[in-house]
Each structure stands twice: as structure tokens, then as C-alpha cells.
Amino acid sequence: MTNLALIQPSHQYINLPSSKYMAPYNLLRLATFVKEKIPSLDIAILNEEHGPLDCKINADYIMISANSFTYENAVKLAKDAKSNGAVVGVGGIHATNLPIEVLKNRKSIDYVFLGNGEQALCELLEGKNPERIANLAFRKNGEIILNPKTHLDINSIPIANRSFVDMEAYFSYCKESNHVNYARAALTFTHSSCKWKIKSFDKKTNHNGCIYCSTNKNPLSIMTPERTLEEIKYLVNEFGVDYIENGSDSFTSTKKWLSSFADLMQKKGIRLPAMQIYARADEINKETARLLAEINVVEVFIGFETGTDSGLKKLNKGLTTADGMRAAELLTNNNIRIEAAIIEMFPGETKEESQKSFEYAKFLCNNFHISKICAYTLTPTPGLHVFRELIEREPQYKGEDIFELEQLKKDYAKHFCSEPFEFYSEMATKIRLLKPAVDASGMRTNSAPIKTIPGERRHTVP
């Protein structure tokens, strides 16, 4: 019997190809941390995206990591694990934001890990009194105990050991997917939290950052350039990785770090594999765009979100449409592809604003190196200010831990938007059907010339 099984549930509401071809980084990091502290422990990582786990859940301890899109499946897995006599814990953003509701409603779940669960899991496995373990919630004598939360510096956590999973199995899914133009992809994180989220904390609403982001307010923690290079070399040398997706909230949050990393690459004479990163538009300037190209970033995911500055303000994005245009132009000039995101159904969005977003997305596709348009409706999940607003209008959701997400969206649109959910859903589909300017290899897909304009010229929103 395996002593500890770490499980990634399958997505219930969305098809997320990367869950199949990207090994679950959070579980790999957790397994590596625990194994280093308790070498005798037998650890297995299971991914439900690769097939049903009914007959495979056989361990003393079962820990499941879930978000709001996988939580319902996590509950089913927890029931199966508990029926086999396991101690069951759940972590991830959904349970972190609803620990009381989870422990009240789910008798099959013994523990909830709040935020960073690495140290808490080690101490639990070592037999420490749960009341003295930070970042842990549990039941005691019919009461729910919520212990204080602490944060781990990203540099205190060992580089995730990928040998806990069969990387070749993940690469086989990568080859079958049309999502990336590479055969051996891997996921990494170098930045924990987001500078804008920390800067923009609003005491009145008790919310910080963009209203659609459910990441908790943790201090900004960045992996050193040296450790970042060490992990990349490990992935390339041990597994032949040819594509790295960096899932950090914003890879460009500090220009000093980015410059130091690029300088280290140059000093070592190393050519990195192709990389995709996430970035804020207002953090892209001439220097950051040049540095990104220098370290072989081939694609940047940017949340343009909406075609109006008023909409960006409602989203608490902290930037303007002009920032988005400028970022698109600079990345295009450096031959870097852009994956663009648009959000429909933000608070108070009108038909006119929605149409503006469509025209904005169309303009981006026709004029810049857009390789993919992602358009979706705002989902008011636990941990968001919009979720707290919604349950004040719809009190039947109070005390619940499982939600029908489509109904949440419909109720949110009913109370906070000018049009019904179906209107915004159709508009998001319309935007997704726009033809990007380039494909995953950078080849043109439409006949309109891309405008790569040197100098300081700024586009205006159509």
C-alpha cells in the first residue's frame, strides 16, 4: 500500500488540455518537499485527467488538490478514499476559501490545507498535534478549528522532482494536443503572488487585485535567477523538455529580476527552450519586450479583458486599453506571439461595452501577433469579491461548498449586469471564433498585414 497519494481531480465544467499534458506542478512540488523531510515515505501522484481512479485509491493518506472547477469531483474521490479507510485532506484555492463549509458538509474530508500545504502536511504525517500545525483546518469535538496561516518563500521549496510521475505519458498527450506546437512540454512557477494584487488592496471591500482573480493576498516571492536556471537545465537535460509554460501570475512583475535572469543566460551562453509566460500589459515596455525575446519567450498570455477603460476600472485591472495596445505592438515588433484574453459579463457591462470588446478583439487579431483568443464569462467563484456580493443577493448559497457554476453565472448576471447570462455567453463564443493573426508556429493565418510600427506610436481602441 502507498503511504501517501496526491490526487489531481478531473475538470467537470471545462476541457483543459494542459491538465493532461502538463504534469501537476503543485503536487510535484508537494511530493518533493514531503519526500525530502520524510525519505521513507512512499508517495504516488495520480491524475484523474488520465482516466478513472476508482480502483487506484489505496493509501494511508489521500491528499486532493482542487479548484472550483474540479472540487465536485474531488468530493467524489474523497468519499471513495474514506471508504477504503484513508485519512483524507483537501487543499487548493476552493477549499482554502471555504474551509468551514467543506468540513461541515463533507464528513469524508478530515483536513483542509489552507494556502501553502507543504509544511502542514509534513507535520501531520509526522504525528504533530493538529492544533499546533499552521495552515490546517479540522474538526475537534464537533467544532471546526482554523489554525493561523503562514507563507513559504518560494526559494525554501525544493525544485519539483518530476520523477514522481511518468513524464513520457504526459509528453504523449502533448503530442496529441493542438494546443502547443511542441512535443515535450513542462510547467514551472518562478513568481508567487502578484505585485498588483499586493499594491491594490482595498480595505473597504477586503479585496485586492483584479476582481476575477481568486489568488489570496500572499507576499510576492520570486525564485532566484540561479534556481530558475537550475530547474530549466534539469527539465532539458533529464527529460528533453522543448517547451516551458511558466504559470506565474506575472513573469514581468520586476524588470530587475528579468534583466538579471537574461544576463545570467548570456553569461552562461545558454539558449533556453521555447517559453510561454503570463504578463500584465502595463509591465511590457521596450526593455521588457526585448528581454523576453532574448530569453526565448515565444508567447505571452495577456489579459486585455475588455475594449473600454470603464470596464477595466470595474474589473480593478489597474491599467488602460492604451496599455494593452502598446504591449501588443511591442511584443509583435519582437516577433513574440500573444494569447489574448477577453472577459464578458463584468459588473454592469452593457451591450455597447460588449460590442466594444468584440471590436477590440477583432482589431487585435488583425493587427498584431495574436495566436489565440480566449473569451469567457466571469465566474463568481469562492474567494472573489463578486462571489461575496452574489451570496448577499442569493442567500441560498451561504453555507454551501458545491455550486452549479453555470447557475452562479446566471444569478450574477441577473443582479449585476444589464443583460442575461446567455447574451454574454454568446458574445464570448463570437469572440472565440475570431481568426487569430498567426498560428502556434508564428505563420500568418489571415491576409491582413500585421502592423509592426517602430518608435513610440500608440494605437487607439477602435
C-alpha positions in Angstrom: 0.0 0.0 0.0 1.2 3.5 -0.8 1.6 5.6 2.3 0.6 8.9 0.6 -1.4 9.5 -2.6 -1.6 13.0 -4.1 -4.5 13.4 -6.5 -5.5 15.9 -9.2 -9.2 15.6 -9.9 -10.5 16.0 -13.5 -12.3 19.2 -14.6 -16.0 19.0 -14.6 -17.1 22.1 -16.4 -14.3 22.9 -18.9 -12.0 21.0 -21.2 -8.4 21.9 -20.2 -5.9 20.1 -22.5 -3.0 21.2 -20.4 -4.2 19.2 -17.4 -3.4 16.1 -19.5 0.0 17.1 -20.9 1.3 19.2 -18.1 2.4 17.2 -15.0 0.6 18.8 -12.0 3.3 21.2 -10.7 1.7 21.8 -7.3 1.5 18.1 -6.5 5.1 17.5 -7.7 6.3 20.3 -5.5 4.4 19.0 -2.6 5.7 15.4 -3.1 9.3 16.7 -3.4 9.0 18.7 -0.2 7.5 15.9 1.8 9.9 13.2 0.5 12.9 15.4 1.5 11.6 15.7 5.0 10.4 12.1 5.3 12.6 9.9 3.0 11.0 6.6 4.0 7.5 7.7 2.8 6.1 6.0 -0.4 4.4 8.7 -2.5 2.2 8.4 -5.6 0.8 11.2 -7.7 -2.5 10.4 -9.6 -4.1 12.5 -12.3 -7.8 11.8 -12.9 -7.5 13.5 -16.3 -5.6 10.4 -17.5 -8.5 8.1 -16.5 -10.8 7.0 -13.7 -9.1 6.4 -10.3 -11.7 4.2 -8.6 -9.6 1.2 -8.2 -6.3 3.1 -7.7 -7.1 5.0 -4.5 -5.4 2.8 -2.0 -3.2 4.7 0.5 -3.0 5.5 4.2 -3.2 9.3 3.4 -5.0 10.8 0.5 -4.5 14.5 -0.3 -6.5 16.1 -3.1 -5.8 19.5 -4.7 -8.9 21.2 -6.2 -10.2 24.4 -7.6 -13.8 25.5 -8.1 -13.9 23.6 -11.5 -12.7 20.3 -10.0 -14.0 20.4 -6.4 -17.2 18.4 -7.0 -15.1 15.5 -8.5 -12.7 15.9 -5.5 -15.6 15.2 -3.2 -16.4 12.0 -5.0 -12.7 10.9 -4.8 -12.7 11.8 -1.1 -15.7 9.5 -0.5 -14.0 6.6 -2.3 -10.8 7.2 -0.3 -12.6 7.4 3.0 -14.5 4.1 2.3 -11.1 2.5 1.9 -10.1 3.7 5.4 -7.8 6.6 4.3 -7.2 9.8 6.1 -8.4 12.4 3.6 -7.3 16.0 3.2 -8.2 18.6 0.6 -6.2 21.7 -0.5 -6.3 24.2 -3.3 -8.0 27.6 -3.7 -11.6 26.4 -3.4 -11.2 24.7 0.0 -8.8 27.4 1.2 -11.7 29.9 0.8 -14.4 27.6 2.2 -12.8 25.6 5.0 -15.7 25.8 7.4 -18.2 24.9 4.7 -16.1 21.9 3.5 -15.6 20.5 6.9 -19.3 20.9 7.9 -20.7 19.4 4.7 -18.1 16.7 3.9 -17.6 14.0 6.6 -15.3 12.2 4.2 -12.8 15.0 4.4 -10.7 15.1 7.6 -8.5 18.1 6.9 -8.4 21.2 4.8 -5.0 22.7 3.9 -5.0 26.5 3.8 -2.7 28.1 1.2 0.8 26.5 1.3 0.3 23.0 2.5 3.8 21.6 2.3 4.9 22.1 5.9 1.5 21.4 7.3 1.3 18.0 5.5 4.8 17.0 6.7 3.9 17.8 10.3 0.6 16.0 10.1 2.4 12.9 8.7 5.0 13.1 11.5 2.2 13.0 14.1 2.3 16.5 15.4 -0.7 17.8 17.3 -3.0 19.2 14.6 -3.8 22.2 16.8 -0.2 23.3 16.5 0.0 23.0 12.7 -0.2 26.2 10.8 -2.3 26.3 7.6 -4.5 23.5 8.8 -8.3 23.3 9.4 -10.0 20.3 11.0 -12.8 19.1 13.3 -12.4 18.6 17.0 -15.3 17.5 19.3 -17.9 18.8 16.8 -16.1 22.2 16.4 -14.1 23.4 13.4 -10.6 24.6 14.2 -8.9 27.1 11.8 -5.2 27.4 12.6 -3.3 30.6 11.6 -1.9 30.9 8.1 1.8 31.3 7.2 3.5 31.6 3.8 6.5 29.8 2.4 9.2 31.7 0.5 9.4 30.1 -3.0 13.2 29.6 -2.6 12.7 27.5 0.5 10.8 24.8 -1.5 12.9 22.3 -3.4 12.8 22.2 -7.2 9.9 19.9 -8.1 11.1 16.4 -8.8 9.3 15.2 -12.0 10.3 11.5 -11.4 7.2 11.1 -9.2 5.2 10.8 -12.5 5.8 9.2 -15.9 6.8 12.2 -17.9 6.6 10.2 -21.1 2.9 9.7 -20.5 2.4 13.4 -20.3 4.5 14.0 -23.4 2.4 11.5 -25.3 -0.7 13.7 -24.6 1.3 16.8 -25.6 2.0 15.3 -29.0 -1.7 14.6 -29.4 -2.8 18.1 -28.5 -3.1 21.0 -30.9 -2.6 23.4 -28.0 1.2 23.7 -28.3 3.5 23.3 -31.3 6.0 21.3 -29.2 6.3 17.6 -28.2 7.7 17.8 -24.6 6.1 20.5 -22.5 6.6 21.2 -18.8 5.1 23.6 -16.3 7.0 25.8 -13.9 6.4 28.7 -11.5 9.0 31.3 -10.6 6.8 34.0 -9.1 4.4 33.5 -6.2 1.6 36.1 -5.9 1.2 39.3 -7.9 2.6 42.8 -7.4 -0.7 44.5 -8.4 -2.7 42.3 -6.0 -0.5 43.4 -3.1 -0.5 47.1 -4.2 -4.2 47.4 -4.8 -5.7 46.0 -1.5 -9.0 47.7 -0.8 -9.9 47.8 2.9 -13.5 48.8 2.1 -14.2 45.6 0.0 -11.5 43.4 1.6 -10.4 42.6 -1.9 -7.2 43.1 -3.8 -6.2 42.8 -7.4 -8.5 42.1 -10.4 -12.0 41.1 -9.3 -11.8 37.8 -11.3 -8.7 36.6 -9.6 -9.1 34.2 -6.6 -5.4 34.1 -5.6 -5.1 35.0 -1.9 -3.1 38.0 -0.7 0.3 36.4 -0.2 3.6 38.3 -0.2 5.4 38.5 -3.5 8.1 35.7 -3.6 10.4 35.2 -6.6 12.7 32.3 -7.3 16.3 33.5 -7.8 17.6 33.6 -11.4 20.1 30.9 -10.4 17.5 28.5 -9.1 15.3 29.2 -12.2 18.1 28.3 -14.5 18.8 25.1 -12.4 15.2 23.9 -12.8 15.2 24.6 -16.6 18.5 22.8 -17.0 17.1 19.8 -15.1 14.0 19.7 -17.3 16.0 19.9 -20.5 18.8 17.5 -19.5 16.7 14.9 -17.7 13.6 14.9 -19.9 14.4 16.7 -23.1 11.8 19.4 -22.5 11.4 21.7 -25.5 8.6 24.0 -24.2 8.2 25.5 -20.8 5.0 27.2 -19.7 5.6 29.5 -16.7 2.3 29.7 -14.8 3.3 32.6 -12.6 0.7 35.4 -12.3 3.1 37.8 -14.0 6.6 36.9 -15.1 7.4 40.5 -15.8 6.5 41.9 -12.4 10.0 43.1 -11.7 12.3 44.3 -14.5 15.3 43.9 -12.3 14.7 40.2 -11.9 14.0 39.8 -15.6 17.2 41.6 -16.5 19.3 39.6 -14.1 17.9 36.4 -15.5 18.7 37.4 -19.1 22.2 38.5 -18.0 22.7 35.1 -16.4 21.7 33.3 -19.6 24.1 35.4 -21.6 26.9 34.9 -19.2 26.4 31.1 -19.2 26.0 31.1 -23.0 22.7 29.1 -22.7 19.9 29.0 -25.2 16.7 28.3 -23.3 13.8 26.2 -24.7 10.8 28.0 -26.0 8.8 29.5 -23.2 5.2 30.8 -22.7 4.6 33.3 -19.8 1.8 35.4 -18.3 2.2 39.1 -18.1 0.4 42.3 -17.3 0.1 44.7 -20.3 1.4 47.7 -18.3 4.6 45.8 -17.4 5.5 45.4 -21.1 7.8 48.2 -22.3 10.6 48.3 -24.9 13.1 46.9 -22.5 11.0 44.0 -21.1 9.9 43.0 -24.6 13.5 42.9 -25.8 14.5 40.8 -22.7 11.6 38.4 -23.3 12.7 37.8 -26.9 16.3 37.4 -25.7 15.4 34.5 -23.3 13.3 32.8 -26.0 9.8 33.6 -24.8 7.8 32.8 -27.9 4.3 33.5 -26.5 2.9 35.8 -23.8 -0.6 35.4 -22.3 -2.1 38.9 -21.7 -5.5 39.7 -20.2 -6.7 42.5 -22.4 -10.2 41.8 -20.8 -12.4 44.5 -22.4 -12.4 47.2 -25.0 -13.3 50.0 -22.7 -11.3 51.8 -19.9 -14.5 52.0 -17.9 -14.7 48.2 -18.0 -11.1 47.8 -16.9 -11.8 50.1 -14.0 -14.8 47.9 -12.9 -12.5 44.9 -13.2 -10.0 46.7 -10.9 -7.4 45.8 -13.6 -5.2 48.9 -12.8 -4.4 49.6 -16.5 -5.9 51.0 -19.7 -6.7 49.9 -23.2 -3.8 52.0 -24.4 -1.5 49.9 -22.2 -2.9 46.8 -23.9 -2.4 48.2 -27.4 1.1 49.2 -26.6 2.0 45.8 -25.2 0.6 44.1 -28.3 2.6 46.4 -30.5 5.9 45.9 -28.6 5.6 42.1 -28.5 4.7 41.9 -32.2 7.7 44.1 -33.0 9.8 41.5 -31.1 8.2 38.6 -33.0 6.5 37.2 -29.9 3.1 35.6 -30.2 0.3 36.8 -27.9 -2.5 34.8 -26.4 -5.2 37.3 -25.7 -7.9 37.0 -23.0 -11.3 38.8 -23.0 -13.8 38.8 -20.2 -17.5 39.1 -20.8 -20.1 39.8 -18.1 -18.1 42.1 -15.8 -20.2 44.2 -13.3 -22.6 46.5 -15.2 -21.5 45.5 -18.7 -23.8 46.9 -21.3 -24.5 45.7 -24.9 -22.5 48.6 -26.2 -19.5 47.7 -24.0 -19.7 44.1 -25.0 -19.7 45.1 -28.7 -16.7 47.3 -28.0 -14.9 44.2 -26.6 -15.6 42.3 -29.8 -14.3 45.1 -32.0 -11.2 45.4 -29.7 -10.5 41.7 -30.0 -11.0 41.8 -33.8 -8.6 44.7 -34.1 -6.0 42.9 -32.0 -6.4 39.8 -34.2 -6.0 41.8 -37.4 -3.1 44.0 -36.4 -0.8 42.0 -34.0 0.8 38.6 -33.5 -2.3 37.2 -31.8 -2.1 33.3 -31.9 -5.2 32.6 -29.8 -8.2 34.5 -28.4 -9.6 33.3 -25.1 -13.0 34.7 -24.3 -15.1 33.6 -21.3 -17.8 34.8 -19.0 -16.9 35.9 -15.4 -17.4 33.1 -13.0 -18.1 34.3 -9.4 -16.3 31.6 -7.5 -15.4 31.5 -3.8 -12.7 33.9 -2.7 -13.8 36.6 -5.1 -15.4 39.9 -4.1 -18.1 39.2 -6.7 -18.9 35.9 -5.0 -19.4 37.7 -1.7 -21.7 40.2 -3.4 -23.7 37.5 -5.0 -24.4 35.4 -1.9 -25.8 38.6 -0.3 -28.4 38.7 -3.1 -28.8 34.9 -3.2 -28.6 33.7 0.4 -29.3 30.1 -0.5 -25.6 29.8 -1.4 -24.5 30.6 2.1 -23.0 27.5 3.8 -22.6 25.5 0.6 -19.4 24.2 -0.8 -20.6 22.7 -4.1 -22.0 25.1 -6.7 -23.5 24.7 -10.1 -21.2 27.2 -11.8 -23.5 27.9 -14.8 -26.3 28.8 -12.3 -23.9 31.1 -10.4 -23.2 32.9 -13.6 -26.9 33.3 -14.5 -27.7 34.6 -11.0 -24.8 37.0 -11.1 -25.8 38.4 -14.5 -29.4 38.8 -13.2 -28.3 41.0 -10.3 -25.2 42.8 -11.6 -25.4 43.1 -15.4 -27.7 44.7 -17.9 -28.2 41.6 -20.0 -28.9 37.9 -19.2 -26.1 35.4 -19.0 -27.0 33.9 -22.4 -26.2 37.2 -24.1 -22.6 37.4 -22.7 -22.1 33.7 -23.3 -23.0 34.1 -27.0 -20.7 37.1 -27.3 -17.8 35.2 -25.7 -18.4 32.5 -28.3 -18.4 35.1 -31.1 -15.1 36.5 -29.9 -13.5 33.0 -29.7 -14.4 32.4 -33.3 -12.3 35.3 -34.5 -9.4 34.1 -36.6 -6.0 34.8 -35.0 -3.3 36.6 -37.0 -0.8 33.8 -36.6 -0.8 30.1 -35.7 1.2 28.3 -33.0 4.3 28.3 -35.2 4.1 32.0 -35.9 2.8 31.6 -39.5 0.2 34.1 -40.8 -3.4 32.8 -40.8 -5.2 35.8 -42.4 -4.4 38.2 -45.2 -4.4 41.5 -43.2 -0.9 42.9 -42.8 0.5 43.0 -39.3 1.3 46.5 -38.2 4.8 46.5 -36.6 5.4 50.1 -36.1 8.7 51.3 -34.6 9.1 54.2 -32.2 6.5 55.4 -29.7 3.4 55.5 -31.8 0.3 54.3 -29.9 -2.8 52.7 -31.3 -6.3 53.8 -30.2 -9.1 51.5 -29.4 -11.4 51.1 -32.4 
